Amino acid sequence: MESGKLFPLICNICARSYSPSELTEFVNISQKIAISYLKYLEVIGRNIRPKNSEGLNELEDVAIDCIAGLFIRNDKGELIQLQRYFGPKIATDSRPNEMEFSSMLRRLVVKKTKQELSRIFRERDPEGAKIIRNIKVAIRSSQELQSFREMGREFIYFNTNDNSNNSQVLEDENWGNKYSSNCQASRVERLKHSIPERLLFQHFLETYDPSDSVASMIKKMLAIVGNFPEYQSYLATDVIASIIRDVTFQHVRENLSNNVDMNSPLSDLQAKEIEKVNQCIIDTVHLKISHQYLKKKKITPEKAEIYCKAIVDFVNELTQGKETDSNFRYLRRYIPELSQQQYREEERSIFEYLVKITKKSLRKRLKELL
């Protein structure tokens, strides 16, 4: 954007004297700021784009979804959030500084993007969000576990409180939060790589116990990392959540096939039993869609068919050990034009409920099969 153009644009928007092209220009500027921040988060390791997404368009969709709330209007057509934020500054600033308003806009967009990302992640992966909440509760409840933040990510480590090693609280400009460790040791830790997720997954699967609490699972993972001194001794919260979720279902599948010849009649029988369970769950959910939504005319026959197909995909991928998609992307396979906003407003309530009861029923039946 040309120098000196931003302040007049903001003034017009706050005064409701803007043209459609000016509003479009302002939205594009805000979206570019949001995209820039999202790219930064990806660089530092955050998973911003949905799984299996391609190209920049996915990032643009996430960005526009994040900043959409800034452009809410009241009954008078006023962009209330922008007026509330910029209005006092415009009224009191006799000598407007273009750079200052540019900085204000960047702060506003980044703050809004941070807020909305949490919501988007919960919608995209409600089960993962639940695991993250349980991890945070485990950290607060345990004296052995502590966390720190670095480059926008949270990491968990053992709080050893080992006075013999002259342990002290390290707090510097890079780590921001407290990490109890020897200063020299902590610098060495930063130079190491994090443990590969596949390696952690394999070792944790061997020690996994379904009856373990989340705190116990975290401690087991940190103990595994401790056995590999060439890697960092702490783990990212999102990595721990991913491992817990993946191992939960893998554990059931491996118990079904352990010590069985994959070509034996017993193996074939187990595969057929799993197929029967899958079909039973699919039929149950399809029946619920028909009785609870279709017959009551809450959804159209076309929408009911889409929900049924999406549930079939979800069940098959989950029990075949494949990487599952987000709820939004399961529906998007059959509704290519579906946007995040449309999903939230029209699909999320019903479809997330269907996925939830599918998971619950599937886990119960598979455990019975064991």
N, C-alpha and C positions, 0 to 999 in steps of 0.2 A: 504494500500500500504506500502511496506517495506520502512524503513527510508533510505533516501539518493537516492531514485529512481526518485523522481519528477523532480529535476533539470535536470538530463540527458535526461529525457523524453521531457521536454519543449525545451531543446536545439535541440534535433533531429527534433522536429516538426517545430521549427523556421528555421532550416537549410534545411528543406525538405529531410532529410535523415532518416525519420521514416519508420517503417514497418507497414503494415495494422493492425497487432496485437497491436502495440504501439499506433496507433491512436485510435483504439477501447478502449484500456485501459484508454487513456486520456479522451475520451468522457464519459466513465463510471464514472470516478472520478468527472468530471464536473457535470454529472447528479445527482450523490449522493449529491453533495453540494447543487444543486438546490432543490432537494427533501427535504433536511434538512431544508432549508429556507422556503419552502412551508408549511412544517409541523408546523414550528414556527408560520407562519401567521395564520394557522388554529387554533392553540392553543389560539391565541389572538382574535379570533372571525371572521377572514376573511373567506368568502366562496370561496374556491379555486376550489374544484371539481365541475363538472357540477351536476345539480340536478339529484337525483335518481341514482347516480353512485355507483358502488360497488367496494370495494377492493382498493389495492394500485396501480393497473395498471393505473387507471385514473390519479393519481398523477404523475406517471412516464411519462405518455403521456404529461401532462402539462409541466413537467420539461424539457423534451427533446425538446418540442416545444419552450420553452423559450430560451434555449441555442443554438438552431440550427444556429442562425445568427453568432455565434462566429466561425463557421467552414466553412464560405463562402470562396471559392478559386477564384483567378484571372485566367487569361488565362495561366499563367505560372504554375499553380497548387499550388501557395503559399497561405497559410492560413493567409490572410492579416491582419485580426484583431488581431490575436494572435501574429504575428510578430511585429505589430505596438506597442502592449502593452508590450511584454516581451523583444523584440529586444534590445532597448537601455540599459535596465538593464543588460542583458547578456553581451553586448559589454563593459560595464564600470565596471562590478563587477569582480575583480580578485579573490576574495574569496567568492564564492557563498554560501549563507546561505539558507539551505533547508527550514527552518521555514519561512523565509522572502518570498520566492517564493510561499510557500503554502498559506501565507496570501494574497499575490497579486492575486493568482488564486481565492481564496474565494471572495475577493472584486470584482473582475471582474465578476464572475458568479452571485453573488447577485445583482450587479448593472444591469446586463443584464436581469436577471429574473424580477426585478422590472419594467424595461422598457417594457418588452414583456407582462407582466401580464395586463397592461393597454390596450394593443391592443387586447389581448385574451378576456378580459371582454367586450370590445366594440363589438367584433365579436359575442360573445356568447349571449349578451343581448343588442342589439343596442337601444331598447326603454328605458331600464334602464339607459344606458349611457347618453341618452339625458336628462332624468329626473335629473341625477346627475349634469350635466352641468347647467341646469336651477336652481338647488339648489345653486350651487356655485355663479351664477350670482345674485341670490336673496340675498345672504349673503353680497356680495360686495356692493349691491345697498341699503341695509337697515341699518340704524343706530341702529335699535333695535335688530339686530341679530349679533352674533359673533360666532366664532368657535375656537377650539383648537384641537391639535392632541395628542393622547395618545396611546402608544403601536400599532402604525401603522394605527389607525383609526381616522377619523375626527368626532368631536362632535359639536353640535350646541346648543346654549343657549341664553337666553334673556340678552341683555346688559342693565341692569337696571340703572347703574351709580348712585346708591343711596348713596349720600354722608352722609346721616343721619346714615347709618350703618357702617361708616368709611370704605367704600369700597376701596379696593386697588388692585393693579395688583399683582397677585400671579404667580411667575415663579420659578419652582424648577426642579430638575433633572428628576423627574418622568413625569411631564406633558410637559416639554420642551417649550410649547408655553404659551401665556398669557391667563389667565382665570380670569376675573374681579369678585372678590368675597372676602368675609371675610375669612381670613386664617383658622380660626377654622371651619367655616361652610364648606369650601371646603374639609377639611379632613373628616368631617362627611359625605359629599356627596359621597366620594370615597368608604366608607364602605357600602353604600346602593346598592341594586340590581337595574338593569335597569328595566323599566316597561315591563311586558310581551307584546309581539307584538299583541297577540290576543285581549288583553284588550284595547290597544291603537287603534287597528283597529275598534273595536266595537264602541268606543266612538267617534272616528273621523268620522265614517260613518254617525252617527246621525247629525253631524254639517256640513257635506260636502256640498259644493256648487260648481257645475261645473264651474261657472263664476269666482271663486276665483283665484287670482294669486298664484304662487308657494310660494311667501313670506307669503301670508295670510294663506295658508295651513300649513306652518311651524309654524306660530304663534299660530294657533289653536291647533296643536299637543302639543306645549310647554305649552299652557294654560291647556290642559288636564292633562299633567304630573304634573303641579303645583297643581292640585286638589288631587294628591296622594302623600303627603309628605313622605310616606314610601319608595318612589322610587327616583332615581336620577333625578335631575331637568334638565338634558340635554339629547339629543338624538343623536344617531349615524346617520351620513348622509345616509349610506346604508339602515338603518331601515326606515328612512323617505321616501326614494325613493321607497322602497318596498310597504309601506303603501299607498302612493299616487297612485301607479299603480294598486294595488289590489282593492282599494276603487273605482277607476274610473269605472271599469266594474261592480263591485258589486252594485254600486249605480243604474246603469241602470236596472239591473236584479231585484233589490228590488222594484224599482218604477213600474215595470211591474206587480209584484205580490202583492203589498201592498193592504191590505183590501179586498183581494179576497180569497174566499174559494177554497183551492187547489183541491177540488173534484167537484167544480161547473162547469157548462157549460162554463162560462166566462174564468175560469182558463184553461180548455181544449182548448178553442179557442185561448188564448194567447200562449199556448205551441205550438199549430199548426202554429200560425203566426211566432213564432220564428224559427220553423223548416223550414217554407217557406223562411224566410229571409236567413237562413243558406244555404239552397239549392240554392237559387238565387245567393248568393255570390260565392258559390263553382262552380256553372255552369259558371259564368262570368269569374272567374279565370282560369278554365279549358279551356274555349274558348280562352283566351289570351295566355295560354301556347301553344295551338294548332296553332293559327294564327301567333303569334309573334316569336315562337321558333321552333316548330316542322315542320311546312310547309316550313320554311326558312332553315331547316336542321342545325339549331344551336345546337339542342339536338337530341338524338335518341328516338325512340318510347318508349323504356324501361325506359329511364330517364324521359320522359314526364309523364309516368304512375306513377313513384315514386314521382314526384313533386305533382301530383294530389292527391295521397294517403296522402302525408304529409300535404297538405293544408286541406284536409278533417279532419284529426286528430286535427290540430291546431284550426279550426273553432269550432268543436264539443266540445273540452275541454275548449275553451275560453268562450263559451256561456252556458256551463253547470256548471260554477263556479269551475271547476277543476284547479289545479295548472298547468300552461303551462310549456312546456319544452323549451330548447334553440333551435334555428334554426338548429344548428349542430346535436343535438340529435334527432330531428324530422326526419331528413334524415337518420341518422344512424339506425333508426328502420328498414329501408328497404335496407340500404347498410351497413351491420354489419362491413365490413372491412374498412369503411371510417375513415381516420385519420384527425386530425385538419389541417394538411398541405394540404392534398388533398381537404378538404372542402374549404380552402382559395383560392386555385389555380383553382379549377374546378367548384365549386358549389355556392360559396357565392354570387357572383354578381347577378346571376339570381334568386336564391331562396330567398335572403333577399328582393329583389325588389318585388317578388310575395307576401311575407308575409306582406310587408309594404302596398301594395295596398289592400290586404285582410283586414287588420286592419282598414284602412281608410274607406273602403266601408261598413264594418260591423258596425262600430260606427255610421256612417251616417244613415244606414237603421234602426238600433235599436232605435236611437233617434227619427226618424220619427215615429216609431211604438208606441212610448210613447204618 
